[in-house]
Amino acid sequence: AVVAFIGLLVNLAVAGLLHQHGEEGADLNRKAALLHVLGDALGSVAALAAGVIVAVTGWLWADPALSLAIGVLILVS
């Protein structure tokens, strides 16, 4: 959970920098990098959520279920 939280903070900081500097021009590479970082942040949120669900409810399938959801999201995008 600690690693997921640190990853989330780093990804949000990088997303903020990319978004802030993206206003100057519509650079396609910058937009793609921003979307990638936001996807990583979503993965960190899913890992944190799975950890909380497992800790609170004991439902061990939370982690694979959320991992599958993130994987499908990556495939679709």
VMD Tcl script that draws the C-alpha trace (Angstrom):
set ca {
  {0.00 0.00 0.00}
  {2.89 2.33 0.74}
  {4.42 1.78 -2.69}
  {1.05 2.33 -4.40}
  {0.56 5.56 -2.45}
  {4.03 6.85 -3.34}
  {3.44 5.87 -6.97}
  {0.14 7.74 -6.93}
  {1.79 10.89 -5.55}
  {4.58 10.77 -8.13}
  {2.15 10.14 -10.99}
  {-0.09 13.01 -9.90}
  {2.91 15.34 -9.66}
  {4.10 14.36 -13.14}
  {0.56 14.69 -14.52}
  {0.37 18.18 -13.04}
  {3.64 19.15 -14.70}
  {2.60 17.71 -18.06}
  {-0.79 19.39 -17.89}
  {0.70 22.73 -16.83}
  {3.22 22.76 -19.66}
  {0.74 21.32 -22.14}
  {-1.19 24.59 -22.27}
  {1.52 26.23 -24.40}
  {0.98 23.98 -27.39}
  {-1.04 20.98 -28.42}
  {1.88 18.55 -28.57}
  {0.58 15.05 -29.30}
  {3.49 13.38 -27.48}
  {2.80 15.40 -24.34}
  {-0.89 14.47 -24.45}
  {0.00 10.78 -24.85}
  {2.45 10.99 -21.94}
  {-0.21 12.66 -19.80}
  {-2.73 9.93 -20.59}
  {-0.13 7.27 -19.80}
  {0.70 8.85 -16.44}
  {-3.00 9.17 -15.60}
  {-3.43 5.48 -16.43}
  {-0.57 4.65 -14.07}
  {-2.22 6.78 -11.38}
  {-5.46 4.87 -11.90}
  {-3.53 1.63 -11.42}
  {-2.16 2.95 -8.13}
  {-5.66 3.91 -7.01}
  {-6.87 0.41 -7.88}
  {-4.02 -1.15 -5.89}
  {-4.83 1.03 -2.89}
  {-8.53 0.25 -3.18}
  {-7.83 -3.48 -3.42}
  {-5.63 -3.29 -0.33}
  {-8.34 -1.52 1.64}
  {-11.02 -3.95 0.47}
  {-8.89 -6.97 1.42}
  {-7.99 -5.45 4.80}
  {-11.56 -4.48 5.67}
  {-13.55 -7.37 4.22}
  {-11.01 -10.14 3.76}
  {-12.22 -10.60 0.16}
  {-9.02 -11.79 -1.51}
  {-10.47 -11.54 -5.02}
  {-10.49 -7.73 -4.85}
  {-6.92 -7.45 -6.10}
  {-7.31 -9.73 -9.14}
  {-10.71 -8.21 -9.96}
  {-9.39 -4.66 -9.96}
  {-6.24 -5.74 -11.82}
  {-8.40 -7.31 -14.51}
  {-10.48 -4.12 -14.76}
  {-7.34 -2.01 -15.21}
  {-6.01 -4.48 -17.79}
  {-9.23 -4.28 -19.78}
  {-9.11 -0.49 -19.60}
  {-5.56 -0.54 -20.97}
  {-6.55 -2.87 -23.80}
  {-9.56 -0.76 -24.74}
  {-7.60 2.48 -24.75}
}
mol new
graphics top color blue
foreach p $ca { graphics top sphere $p radius 0.5 }
foreach p [lrange $ca 0 end-1] q [lrange $ca 1 end] { graphics top cylinder $p $q radius 0.2 }
display resetview
